[in-house]
Amino acid sequence: MKNTLRQVFHSPKFVIGFVIFAALLLTTIIYPLVVAADPLEMVGNGNFFKPGTYVSVKDSVEGTHYTLNIDVKSGSLDSKISAEDKESMKEWLTKFGGVAEADINLEDVEGLIGLWEANYSESADQPGLTASRKKYFARLNKNIDGILADSDLILARENPDTGELEESATIGSNEFVNTKDVANRRTFILGTDNFGRDVLTELVDATKTSLRVGLIAGVVATIVGLFLGLISGYVGGVVDDLIMFITNLFTVIPSFVLLILISYSVGQNARGVNLVAIIIGLTSWTWTTRSVRSQVISLRNRDHVNLSKLSGHSMMRIVLTDILPYLASYVVMAFILQISSGILAEAQLSMLGLGPSTSTTATLGLMMNWATLYAAPLNGSWWAYFPVVITIALIAFSLNLMNTGLDQVFNPQLRD
Amino acid sequence: MSDKRAQCLTGKGVTKVFGLGDKKTVAVDHVDFDFREGEIISIVGESGSGKTTLSKMLLGLISVSEGEVLFQGKPRDISNGQKKKEYWKGIQAIFQDPFSSYNTFNKIDSVLLDCINMRGGKNLPYEEKFQMMREACSFVNLEFKELTNKYPFELSGGQMQRLMIARIFLLKPKILLADEPTSMIDACSRATILDMLLKLRDEINMTIIFITHDIGLAYYISDSVYIMEHGKFVEHGKAEDVILHPKASYTQRLINDVPKIYEEWDLSTV
């Protein structure tokens, strides 16, 4: 036993898989201790805020200002004029502005703006352009004018007595705020989702729930599969025929279809996380049953089982001490695969909207479902679904790697 | 065959059929036998002749398709677990491959303790059990102190097979079914193990049913010989009669097939 464990932990595949899985598991345990916030708290008032640090505008305006002699104009131009805008500007200038294409350098924003200012005219004849395109260029021009206008911002505050606006401060374009001075700020490493929840905190919580779903589904599937497989293989005869008939029935009907039907018929309100996990477990035991049965059949005629029978042991004892230990490594591998497929099945179900319907927990599948429903892939909010995809992939990858590693330890023929 | 000795195991038209319809295989085809108490009987045949199937039927590990097996003159009853357990107190076996005969997860102590428990020694004090295990081990020239807390796979093939005999020594069955117990073992250990089996027979007046493909060995050790071909007994009788004056052509072939080098080796060492 000790020797086997040492062998298992010398298999590089198993160790890599184990480290990834342990890292994920530890994160789900340790992260909530560090970040105490409710993972489903709706922080953002709006959809899909980008990842980054958010600082309070009021705090930064009212706090200490520092004047830095830095060119702020090209920075603003860079961030406010997109690559698409630049391409459009180039297109306009070469078509209608009479500028040679060779003179335009898209890297040099200020040069491009200079050319634009010199050549663009809203009233110029622009044959072949649609009205909306013409308006777009006019809007772009106005935008650029706004950035270029070097005017100070004036802050005004309403006088509570008179109701009039009184100027309280002027902010020049070279005034800066040290972010450390800003009292109210919050970093969203992975932005927020469609409900304005912090994606990272939600992701950690969802990973925990999904691992639980996988574990429950894996335990249920393995126990049912092992029990039926042992009985079917060891007892044989009519019992075997009956169990194999049921197993084949479940195998022939795609388990995912069954899963969808059961999930649907259970109903929206009753579908909790645990129930979905049990449903997944109850539809995925067939594979374990079939393989355990075939192993038991080959084991039950071995001499050591015959010897155990001759020693007067009961059937229960023979199954538990002479057959089960020989299957243990196999069952552990099947269990690991069942966890992995349980997590994937939950994700698939939730993507269809048939997963756990609850507002108190998130699962990886539900996060994907929400991201899809609110069109995150279309509006470029990668942070709402990409980290989830990566997490699911990492879980499945690590579990399968562990499984392959174990397989190689227990089946020396597979070692490379 | 001396009819004065009490009947031990008798078979009438014992048959085993595997499969159904076109795929039907008759492994053992209506064999009759009469094994007497204290005899050493050899069942000789080539691979696939149905020896092992017959031995499993005799042990009650697989059912008999047709025919009847009588144990000590009475039809045997192995219809439920309790009755089987009772039957197995009377008949035990040693298997061909010592390496696969043991559960690799159980220690040697538990193998021997199981035997003591089966003989009704469950509630004996540990000292007494220990004494019995030591006695059994020394009977087969093993030192129990060296075996305790070890796993069977840590022993050599010869030691494992001797441990099997120690098991039989503790169980003291009426019949021992030895299914090619020496075929996986080198020639030196083979002689030791055969000696021990004979010694054990003398000690507890046990019938030994020796299943082998080696007709020379059968001649060397047994009182009566049954020659088996394609699931049928083609010839049986006293060992000297059958082997020195074979009637069936199959027996003659088996005798001719004994490698000549074996004779030379046999002469030079014995």
Interface residues (C-beta under 8 A of the other chain):
Chain A: R302 D303 H304 N306 L307 S308 K309 L310 S311 G312 H313 S314 M315 T321 D322 P325 Y326
Chain B: K56 L59 L61 G81 K84 K85 W88 K89 Q92 A93 F95 Q96 D97 S100 S101 Y102 N103 T104 F105 N106 D114 C115 M118
